[in-house]
């Protein structure tokens, strides 16, 4: 059986990302792992956490071998200034993005079979003067992908988002028929190729309360969402709806589908985080590479404390290994 090589980005250096990466490095894995980060920072963090992890410089000429606990190869990038746990500094924003660039480029060339990302802090990257709305959008631009789709996974529950990091006031204007058809097509293809579902069933939420109440609470369902579903179905996509979001996530409804497409961030994410916070996985569909991530943020108050739970990163790495196996 071929061993696949995965790259793990350590994320915001002042947060829990390095802690989580070192914790998963202290376990056996069926895939080869390469950790992207600053070696000095990682060594310092390992000492603070009481972890005995041998850090070795990554050598791409060596064949990938299944990861064994206690050592990891490091794809080295240097911090601009020393990172202090819990204290953000915009000078290190470029370093954080350099980790993503190295991982994405390596996946694009086939050097890595997948990338798994620890959390970054969007605010401090923007404070540095770099426009950044999230991993999903950044990686899509880097890899030339026109329609990335964010999919959150917790066990058998899968929730995709039609729009991601937008102010709520901007959501209705961002939703249109062609965008929804493209999103459904990416989601359908991703469920087939990444999750090996032969005939995915996609439940589509409405935008307004009660899915618009026949137009009395908004016409987006009538004018945009229902026509998009009809067009997607004509393309062979099993899309169903629009469904009222307050009942789309009941157990009976969920059992009738393989994924739910929510119209905006806080329509879908509270459900997935209630179902599996700390063990959920963020998957980016529509990219030419496999990318998974944690379902939480940088947790600055937990950095270097030894109290951070690596469950979501473990789940993200496990799912990535399964996707590329």
C-alpha positions as CSV (number, residue, x, y, z in Angstrom):
1,X,0.0,0.0,0.0
2,X,1.4,3.4,-1.0
3,X,2.1,5.8,1.9
4,X,0.8,9.3,1.1
5,X,2.6,12.4,2.3
6,X,0.5,15.2,3.9
7,X,1.5,18.7,4.9
8,X,0.2,20.2,8.1
9,X,0.3,24.0,8.5
10,X,0.8,25.2,12.1
11,X,-1.3,28.4,11.7
12,X,-1.2,31.5,13.8
13,X,2.0,31.2,15.9
14,X,0.5,33.0,19.0
15,X,-2.4,30.6,19.1
16,X,-3.0,26.9,19.7
17,X,-2.1,25.8,16.2
18,X,1.5,24.8,17.1
19,X,0.3,23.0,20.2
20,X,-2.2,21.0,18.3
21,X,0.3,20.1,15.5
22,X,2.9,18.9,18.1
23,X,0.2,16.9,19.8
24,X,-0.8,15.0,16.7
25,X,2.9,14.5,15.9
26,X,3.1,12.6,19.1
27,X,0.9,9.9,17.6
28,X,1.3,7.2,15.0
29,X,-0.4,7.9,11.6
30,X,-0.7,5.7,8.5
31,X,0.4,8.7,6.3
32,X,3.7,10.6,6.2
33,X,3.5,14.0,7.9
34,X,5.4,17.2,7.2
35,X,4.8,20.2,9.5
36,X,5.1,23.7,8.1
37,X,6.4,26.2,10.6
38,X,9.3,28.0,12.3
39,X,11.5,25.3,13.8
40,X,12.7,27.5,16.7
41,X,9.1,28.4,17.6
42,X,8.0,24.8,17.4
43,X,10.9,23.6,19.5
44,X,10.2,26.3,22.1
45,X,6.5,25.4,22.2
46,X,7.3,21.7,22.6
47,X,9.4,22.5,25.6
48,X,6.6,24.6,27.1
49,X,4.2,21.7,26.6
50,X,6.6,19.1,28.0
51,X,6.6,17.2,24.7
52,X,9.7,15.3,23.5
53,X,9.3,15.8,19.7
54,X,12.4,15.5,17.5
55,X,12.2,18.1,14.8
56,X,13.9,17.2,11.5
57,X,14.3,19.3,8.4
58,X,12.0,18.1,5.6
59,X,13.8,16.3,2.8
60,X,11.5,15.9,-0.2
61,X,13.9,13.4,-1.8
62,X,13.2,10.8,0.9
63,X,10.3,8.4,0.2
64,X,7.3,8.9,2.5
65,X,7.0,6.6,5.4
66,X,4.1,6.1,7.9
67,X,4.5,8.7,10.7
68,X,5.7,7.4,14.0
69,X,5.1,9.3,17.3
70,X,7.9,11.4,18.7
71,X,9.5,13.0,15.6
72,X,8.3,15.0,12.6
73,X,9.8,16.6,9.5
74,X,9.5,20.4,9.4
75,X,9.0,22.4,6.2
76,X,10.8,25.5,7.6
77,X,9.6,29.1,7.3
78,X,10.9,31.8,9.5
79,X,8.9,34.1,11.8
80,X,9.3,37.8,11.2
81,X,9.4,38.4,14.9
82,X,9.4,35.9,17.9
83,X,5.9,34.7,18.7
84,X,4.6,35.2,22.2
85,X,1.8,32.7,23.1
86,X,-1.5,34.6,23.4
87,X,-0.2,37.8,21.9
88,X,-1.0,38.5,18.2
89,X,1.4,40.6,16.1
90,X,0.6,41.7,12.5
91,X,4.3,41.4,11.6
92,X,3.9,37.6,11.5
93,X,0.9,37.7,9.1
94,X,3.2,37.2,6.1
95,X,4.7,34.2,7.8
96,X,1.3,32.6,8.3
97,X,0.4,33.1,4.6
98,X,3.8,31.8,3.5
99,X,2.9,28.5,5.3
100,X,-0.3,28.3,3.3
101,X,1.5,29.1,0.0
102,X,4.1,26.4,0.5
103,X,1.5,23.8,1.4
104,X,-0.9,24.7,-1.4
105,X,1.9,24.8,-4.0
106,X,3.3,21.5,-2.8
107,X,-0.2,19.9,-3.2
108,X,-0.6,21.4,-6.6
109,X,2.6,19.8,-7.9
110,X,1.8,16.5,-6.3
111,X,4.6,16.7,-3.6
112,X,1.9,16.5,-1.0
113,X,-1.3,14.4,-1.3
114,X,-3.3,16.8,0.9
115,X,-3.0,19.8,3.3
116,X,-4.4,20.0,6.8
117,X,-4.5,23.5,8.3
118,X,-4.4,24.7,11.9
119,X,-6.3,27.9,12.7
120,X,-5.3,31.3,11.6
121,X,-6.5,34.7,12.9
122,X,-8.2,36.7,10.2
123,X,-8.3,39.9,12.1
124,X,-4.5,40.2,12.6
125,X,-3.8,39.4,9.0
126,X,-6.1,42.2,8.0
127,X,-4.5,44.4,10.6
128,X,-1.2,43.9,8.7
129,X,-2.7,45.4,5.6
130,X,-3.4,42.2,3.8
131,X,-7.0,41.6,2.7
132,X,-7.9,38.2,4.0
133,X,-11.4,36.7,4.5
134,X,-10.4,33.1,5.3
135,X,-8.6,30.0,4.3
136,X,-11.3,29.0,1.8
137,X,-11.1,32.1,-0.3
138,X,-7.3,32.5,0.0
139,X,-6.6,29.0,-1.2
140,X,-9.2,29.3,-4.0
141,X,-7.4,32.4,-5.3
142,X,-4.0,30.8,-4.9
143,X,-5.0,27.7,-6.9
144,X,-7.2,29.5,-9.5
145,X,-10.5,28.0,-8.3
146,X,-13.6,30.1,-9.2
147,X,-16.1,28.4,-6.8
148,X,-14.8,27.0,-3.6
149,X,-17.4,25.5,-1.2
150,X,-16.9,25.3,2.5
151,X,-18.2,22.0,3.9
152,X,-18.3,21.2,7.6
153,X,-18.4,17.6,8.7
154,X,-19.2,16.2,12.1
155,X,-19.7,12.4,11.9
156,X,-22.4,11.8,9.3
157,X,-23.6,15.4,9.4
158,X,-22.4,17.5,6.5
159,X,-23.3,21.1,6.1
160,X,-22.1,23.2,3.2
161,X,-22.3,27.0,2.8
162,X,-23.6,29.0,-0.2
163,X,-21.9,32.2,1.2
164,X,-19.1,32.2,3.8
165,X,-17.6,35.2,5.5
166,X,-20.0,38.0,4.6
167,X,-21.9,40.5,6.7
168,X,-25.5,39.4,7.1
169,X,-26.7,42.5,5.2
170,X,-24.7,41.4,2.2
171,X,-26.0,37.8,2.0
172,X,-29.2,38.3,-0.1
173,X,-27.4,40.3,-2.8
174,X,-24.7,37.6,-3.0
175,X,-27.1,34.8,-3.6
176,X,-28.2,34.3,-7.2
177,X,-29.3,31.5,-9.4
178,X,-26.1,30.8,-11.3
179,X,-24.0,30.9,-8.1
180,X,-26.3,28.4,-6.4
181,X,-26.2,26.1,-9.4
182,X,-22.4,26.2,-9.4
183,X,-22.3,25.6,-5.7
184,X,-24.6,22.6,-5.9
185,X,-22.5,21.2,-8.7
186,X,-19.3,21.6,-6.7
187,X,-20.9,20.1,-3.7
188,X,-22.4,17.2,-5.7
189,X,-19.0,16.4,-7.3
190,X,-17.2,16.7,-4.0
191,X,-19.5,14.3,-2.2
192,X,-19.0,11.8,-5.1
193,X,-15.2,12.2,-5.4
194,X,-14.1,12.9,-1.8
195,X,-16.7,11.0,0.1
196,X,-17.4,8.3,-2.4
197,X,-21.2,8.7,-2.4
198,X,-22.6,7.3,-5.7
199,X,-25.8,9.4,-5.7
200,X,-25.6,12.3,-3.2
201,X,-28.8,13.8,-1.8
202,X,-28.5,17.5,-1.1
203,X,-31.1,19.3,1.1
204,X,-31.2,23.1,0.3
205,X,-32.2,25.6,2.9
206,X,-34.3,28.7,2.2
207,X,-32.9,32.1,3.1
208,X,-35.9,33.6,4.9
209,X,-37.9,32.3,7.9
210,X,-40.2,29.4,7.0
211,X,-38.5,29.5,3.5
212,X,-40.3,32.7,2.7
213,X,-43.8,31.7,3.7
214,X,-45.0,31.6,0.1
215,X,-43.4,35.0,-0.6
216,X,-44.9,36.7,2.5
217,X,-41.5,36.7,4.3
218,X,-39.3,37.3,1.2
219,X,-39.2,36.2,-2.4
220,X,-35.7,34.8,-2.6
221,X,-37.0,31.2,-2.4
222,X,-39.4,31.8,-5.2
223,X,-37.3,33.9,-7.5
224,X,-33.8,32.5,-6.9
225,X,-33.5,29.3,-4.8
226,X,-36.3,27.2,-6.3
227,X,-35.3,27.9,-9.9
228,X,-31.7,27.1,-9.1
229,X,-32.7,23.8,-7.5
230,X,-34.8,23.0,-10.7
231,X,-31.8,23.8,-12.9
232,X,-29.5,21.6,-10.8
233,X,-31.9,18.7,-10.9
234,X,-32.0,19.0,-14.7
235,X,-28.2,18.6,-14.6
236,X,-28.7,15.3,-12.7
237,X,-28.0,16.7,-9.2
238,X,-30.4,15.4,-6.5
239,X,-31.1,18.8,-4.8
240,X,-34.2,19.1,-2.7
241,X,-35.9,22.2,-1.3
242,X,-36.0,25.0,-0.5
243,X,-36.6,23.8,3.0
244,X,-37.2,26.0,6.1
245,X,-33.9,26.1,7.9
246,X,-35.6,25.6,11.3
247,X,-36.8,22.1,10.3
248,X,-34.1,21.2,7.7
249,X,-31.8,20.0,10.6
250,X,-34.3,17.8,12.4
251,X,-33.2,14.2,12.7
252,X,-35.9,13.0,10.2
253,X,-34.9,15.6,7.7
254,X,-31.2,14.9,8.0
255,X,-31.8,11.2,7.5
256,X,-33.3,12.0,4.1
257,X,-30.1,13.6,2.8
258,X,-26.3,13.3,2.6
259,X,-25.6,17.0,3.0
260,X,-27.4,20.3,3.7
261,X,-26.6,23.5,1.8
262,X,-27.1,26.5,4.1
263,X,-27.4,29.9,2.6
264,X,-25.1,31.8,5.0
265,X,-22.5,31.2,7.7
266,X,-24.6,31.4,10.9
267,X,-27.5,29.4,9.4
268,X,-25.4,26.3,9.1
269,X,-22.4,26.5,11.5
270,X,-24.3,26.7,14.8
271,X,-25.9,23.3,14.0
272,X,-22.6,21.6,13.0
273,X,-20.8,23.1,16.0
274,X,-23.5,22.0,18.4
275,X,-23.3,18.5,16.9
276,X,-19.5,18.1,17.1
277,X,-17.6,21.1,18.3
278,X,-14.0,20.2,18.9
279,X,-14.3,17.2,16.7
280,X,-15.7,18.7,13.5
281,X,-13.8,19.1,10.3
282,X,-13.8,21.9,7.7
283,X,-13.3,20.6,4.1
284,X,-12.8,22.9,1.1
285,X,-14.5,21.4,-2.0
286,X,-13.9,22.7,-5.5
287,X,-10.1,22.9,-5.1
288,X,-7.8,20.8,-7.3
289,X,-6.3,19.5,-4.0
290,X,-7.5,17.9,-0.8
291,X,-7.7,20.4,2.1
292,X,-9.2,19.8,5.6
293,X,-9.0,22.0,8.7
294,X,-10.1,22.3,12.3
295,X,-13.6,23.7,13.1
296,X,-12.4,26.3,15.6
297,X,-10.2,29.4,16.0
298,X,-6.9,30.2,17.4
299,X,-7.9,30.1,21.2
300,X,-5.2,32.5,22.2
301,X,-5.9,32.1,25.9
302,X,-5.0,28.4,25.6
303,X,-1.7,28.7,23.7
304,X,1.2,26.9,25.4
305,X,-1.1,26.0,28.4
306,X,-1.3,22.3,27.6
307,X,-5.1,22.5,27.9
308,X,-5.9,22.7,24.2
309,X,-8.0,19.8,22.8
310,X,-6.5,18.4,19.6
311,X,-9.7,16.5,18.7
312,X,-10.7,18.5,15.7
313,X,-7.2,18.4,14.2
314,X,-7.1,14.7,14.8
315,X,-10.4,14.4,13.0
316,X,-9.2,16.6,10.1
317,X,-6.0,14.6,9.7
318,X,-7.9,11.3,9.8
319,X,-10.4,12.5,7.2
320,X,-7.6,13.7,4.9
321,X,-5.8,10.4,5.2
322,X,-9.0,8.6,4.3
323,X,-9.7,10.9,1.3
324,X,-6.2,10.2,-0.2
325,X,-5.9,6.6,0.7
